[in-house]
Amino acid sequence: MLFVNFLNFTTWASLIEFVGALLIIAYIVAALIMLARTRDITYARLLVADGVITGLSFKLAGTLLKTLELRTWQQILMFVAIFALRTILKRFFTWERARLEQRAH
């Protein structure tokens, strides 16, 4: 029974999304430590942007994996809303990262 649950797509999707959340938290903690040491707010913001971009990539992958079990229109619409929001956030943080890099150089 445990092996069958291990192969469940929802379990894998949740695990992948959890890793994404841990990555975001780790990058934020690293940015706070770097900010305390160097007082360089631009570099700290770059770290946060990198973490959010990486974490959202994992969370997007988990969300896509969950599409294998969508059965109702309500589930499909919820997936579309979450997917669109995460995609918009990822693009925003990519734009912010590029803007910060231009300002730093």
C-alpha positions as CSV (number, residue, x, y, z in Angstrom):
1,M,0.0,0.0,0.0
2,L,2.8,2.4,0.8
3,F,4.5,1.7,-2.5
4,V,1.3,2.4,-4.4
5,N,1.0,5.8,-2.6
6,F,4.6,6.5,-3.4
7,L,3.8,6.3,-7.1
8,N,0.9,8.7,-6.9
9,F,1.3,11.8,-9.0
10,T,-0.3,14.0,-6.3
11,T,2.4,12.8,-3.8
12,W,5.2,13.7,-6.2
13,A,3.6,17.0,-7.1
14,S,3.3,18.0,-3.4
15,L,6.9,16.9,-2.8
16,I,8.2,19.0,-5.7
17,E,6.2,22.0,-4.6
18,F,7.5,21.6,-1.1
19,V,11.1,21.6,-2.4
20,G,10.2,24.9,-4.2
21,A,9.0,26.4,-1.0
22,L,12.1,25.3,0.8
23,L,14.3,26.9,-1.9
24,I,12.5,30.2,-1.6
25,I,12.9,30.2,2.2
26,A,16.6,29.2,1.9
27,Y,17.4,32.0,-0.6
28,I,15.6,34.6,1.6
29,V,17.6,33.5,4.7
30,A,20.8,33.7,2.6
31,A,19.9,37.1,1.5
32,L,19.2,38.3,5.0
33,I,22.6,36.9,6.2
34,M,24.3,38.6,3.2
35,L,22.5,41.8,4.0
36,A,23.6,41.7,7.6
37,R,27.3,41.0,6.6
38,T,27.7,43.4,3.6
39,R,24.9,45.9,3.8
40,D,24.6,45.5,0.0
41,I,20.8,45.6,-0.5
42,T,21.1,45.2,-4.3
43,Y,22.9,41.8,-3.9
44,A,20.4,40.7,-1.3
45,R,17.5,41.6,-3.6
46,L,19.3,39.6,-6.4
47,L,19.5,36.6,-4.1
48,V,15.8,36.9,-3.3
49,A,14.9,37.2,-7.0
50,D,17.0,34.1,-7.8
51,G,15.4,32.2,-5.1
52,V,11.9,33.1,-6.1
53,I,12.6,32.3,-9.7
54,T,14.1,28.9,-8.8
55,G,11.4,28.1,-6.3
56,L,8.6,29.1,-8.6
57,S,10.0,26.8,-11.3
58,F,9.7,23.9,-8.9
59,K,6.2,24.9,-7.9
60,L,5.2,25.3,-11.5
61,A,6.5,21.8,-12.2
62,G,4.5,20.4,-9.3
63,T,1.4,22.2,-10.5
64,L,1.8,20.8,-14.0
65,L,2.2,17.3,-12.6
66,K,-1.1,17.7,-10.8
67,T,-2.9,18.2,-14.1
68,L,-2.8,14.5,-14.6
69,E,-5.5,14.2,-12.0
70,L,-7.8,17.0,-12.9
71,R,-11.4,15.7,-13.3
72,T,-13.8,18.6,-13.0
73,W,-14.1,22.0,-14.6
74,Q,-13.7,23.7,-11.2
75,Q,-10.3,21.9,-10.8
76,I,-9.2,22.9,-14.3
77,L,-10.1,26.6,-13.7
78,M,-8.3,26.5,-10.3
79,F,-5.2,25.1,-12.0
80,V,-5.4,27.8,-14.8
81,A,-5.6,30.5,-12.2
82,I,-2.7,29.2,-10.1
83,F,-0.6,28.5,-13.2
84,A,-1.2,32.0,-14.6
85,L,-0.4,33.6,-11.2
86,R,2.8,31.7,-10.8
87,T,3.9,32.4,-14.4
88,I,3.2,36.2,-13.9
89,L,5.2,36.2,-10.7
90,K,8.1,34.4,-12.3
91,R,8.2,36.8,-15.2
92,F,8.0,39.8,-12.8
93,F,10.9,38.5,-10.7
94,T,13.0,37.8,-13.8
95,W,12.4,41.3,-15.0
96,E,13.3,42.7,-11.5
97,R,16.5,40.6,-11.5
98,A,17.5,41.9,-14.9
99,R,16.8,45.5,-13.7
100,L,18.9,45.0,-10.6
101,E,21.8,43.5,-12.6
102,Q,21.8,46.5,-14.9
103,R,21.8,48.9,-12.0
104,A,24.6,47.0,-10.3
105,H,26.9,47.1,-13.3
